[in-house]
Amino acid sequence: MQVVREEFGKPMVVTSGYRTEQQHLRIYSAKGITDRRLIPMQSAHLVGLACDISDPDGDLNAWCLQNEEILTILGLYMEERQGPWQHFQLRRPEIG
C-alpha cells in the first residue's frame, strides 16, 4: 500500500483493515444485514489481507483504473467501487 500511496501522490486514510469476526459481524449488522448467509465470511479482512481506503470523491478509484499494471505488479486486487472507499486485497477475489 505504501507503493500505491507514493504513486498516487495524495494522503490515504485507512478506514478498515484487519477485522475480528465480531467486528465484521458488527459492521454488517450496522448495515442492517444480520443473516450470516448474506455476510461474506470469507472476507480477506478477516485474515489481514484487505484494507479499505477513504475515497469520497473517487480520485483513488480513477487512479487505480488508470494504473492497473501497478496493482498487478504489487499483487493487489481492487473491488468495483461500492461506497466512499476503495477496497484492496492481496488475494484474488472469488468470481461468481
N, C-alpha and C positions, 0 to 999 in steps of 0.2 A: 504494500500500500504506500510505502514511502516513495517508491519509484513513481507511482501514479501521481502522488501529491506533487512531486518535483516537476514532472512533465506537465501536469495540469496547471501548475503555477499559481494556484489560489489556496487559501486555507481550506482544510477539510475537517468537518466536525463529525466524529463517530456518534451515531445515535443508538446503535445496538451492536454488540459483539457477541461474545460467548454468553449463552443463557443456560441456566439450570432448567430442568424440566418444569419446575414450579414457576419460574419466571416466564417461560414460554407459554404455559397454560394461562397465566395471568394476563399476558399480552393479548391473547386471543379472546379471553373472557371479556376484557375491556372493549373488544370489537363486537361483542355480542355472540361470539362463537364458543360454545361450550361442549358441543358434540365432538368427542375426540376423533371420530371418523372424518371430521372436516378440518382437523388441525394437522398440519404437516409435521408429524412426529419423527420424520427422518431429516428434519431441517439441519443444514450444515451449522447453524448457530449452536445447536446442542452439543456439538463436538469441537467447537472453537475454530471452525473452518469458514466462517462467514462474518461479514460486517455490513452495516448499513451506514451510509454517509449522507448527512443532510444535503439536500439538493432542491430547495424550494423553487428555484427559477429554471431548473432543467439544464443548467450550464454543464454540469458534470456528465449528465446523460449524453448531451450532444457531443461533448469531448470524447467520451467513450466510443460512441458510434463512428466518430471520425478517426479514431486511433485503435481500432480493434486489434491491429497487429501487435501493439504494445501489450495489450491484455493477453493475447495468445502466447507471446514470448514469456510473460510472467506466470502463465498457467492460471490466470484469473478468468472467471466466468461472471457475467452480469445477467440480471433478470430484466425482463421488459419493465419499464417504469410503471410502478403500481401506486405511487404516492409521492410525497415531497422528499423522497430519499432515493439513493441509488444503492442497490444491493450488489455485493460482490461475494464470491465464494471460491474456494480452492478445489472444489470437486465438480465434475461435470454434472449439470442438472439432469435429472431424470426426464425423459421425454414421455409425454402422454399420461 
